[in-house]
């Protein structure tokens, strides 16, 4: 069994509700950023808008059922977080989810 099977993102969502600094824009070009609906972008345009530490594009309940409202156009930092990687495990630990 691989980490993707152990840590199912759609029943977790911890990485999307870990830090308001995490869903930042870094290597996206202007064309990529233009695809993200403005209502999900932080007022300073540095990353995703968060409510507390929760990304505004995240739907559902952490550890139960979650989804990304902009999955197809999500920032590169979101694409790089993989099930079971150190960032994933750090976020899961912060939410007291099984490791």
C-alpha positions in Angstrom: 0.0 0.0 0.0 1.4 3.4 -0.9 1.1 6.7 1.0 -1.7 7.9 -1.3 -3.8 4.9 -0.2 -3.0 5.4 3.5 -3.5 9.2 3.5 -6.5 10.0 1.3 -6.6 13.8 0.7 -10.4 13.8 0.3 -10.8 12.4 3.8 -8.1 14.6 5.3 -7.7 18.3 4.1 -5.2 19.0 6.9 -2.7 20.7 4.6 -5.3 23.1 3.5 -6.1 24.1 7.1 -2.6 24.4 8.6 -1.2 27.9 8.1 -2.4 31.1 6.4 1.2 31.4 5.1 1.2 28.0 3.4 -1.0 28.5 0.4 1.3 31.2 -1.0 2.1 31.9 -4.6 5.7 31.3 -5.6 6.5 30.1 -9.1 3.1 30.5 -10.8 3.1 32.7 -13.9 0.5 35.5 -14.5 -1.5 33.2 -16.7 -1.8 30.5 -14.0 -2.7 33.1 -11.3 -5.4 34.6 -13.6 -7.3 31.3 -13.5 -7.8 31.4 -9.8 -11.1 33.2 -9.0 -10.4 36.5 -7.2 -12.6 35.6 -4.3 -10.0 33.0 -3.2 -7.0 35.2 -3.5 -5.6 37.1 -0.5 -6.0 40.9 -0.6 -2.2 41.4 -1.0 -2.2 38.8 -3.8 0.6 36.8 -2.2 -1.4 33.6 -2.0 -4.8 32.1 -1.3 -7.2 33.9 1.0 -7.5 32.2 4.3 -10.1 32.4 7.1 -7.8 31.9 10.1 -5.5 29.1 8.9 -8.1 27.5 6.6 -7.8 28.1 2.8 -11.0 29.7 1.6 -11.1 27.2 -1.3 -11.4 24.2 1.0 -14.8 22.7 1.5 -15.9 20.0 4.0 -14.7 18.9 7.4 -11.0 18.2 8.2 -10.5 14.5 8.8 -13.9 13.6 7.4 -14.7 14.7 3.8 -12.9 17.6 2.1 -12.4 19.0 -1.4 -10.6 21.8 -3.1 -13.0 24.3 -4.8 -10.3 25.2 -7.3 -8.5 21.9 -7.6 -7.7 22.2 -11.4 -6.1 25.6 -11.0 -4.7 25.3 -7.4 -1.3 26.9 -6.8 2.0 25.0 -7.1 2.5 24.8 -3.4 -0.8 22.9 -3.2 0.3 20.6 -6.0 3.6 19.8 -4.4 2.2 18.6 -1.1 1.9 14.8 -1.5 0.1 12.2 0.7 2.5 11.0 3.4 5.3 13.6 2.7 6.8 15.6 5.6 4.4 18.6 5.0 1.4 16.2 4.9 2.4 14.5 8.2 3.1 17.9 9.9 -0.4 19.1 9.0 -2.0 15.8 10.0 -0.2 16.0 13.4 -1.4 19.5 14.0 -5.0 18.3 13.5 -4.4 15.1 15.7 -5.1 12.9 12.7 -3.5 9.4 12.6 0.0 9.3 11.2 
